[in-house]
């Protein structure tokens, strides 16, 4: 079973925020090359960044979750 990359990140913090959003919606997700990129930022260019991956059947829903802006729902 292969995984699909639904987003890529240069920073581990951004990757973990996106990972948390997917998991909060019940979508299993994993980060690939996370530790390699943290070792040296130049590796990010070589490997294509930190990859947020999901199962193929969850890819469309994951992209919708990642594209949704929830900021309007927050209180001032």
Secondary structure, 3 states (H helix, E strand, C coil): CCEEEEEEECCHHHHHHHHHHHHHCCCCEEEECHHHHHHCHHHHHHHCCEEEEEEHHHHHHHHHHHHCCCHHHCCC
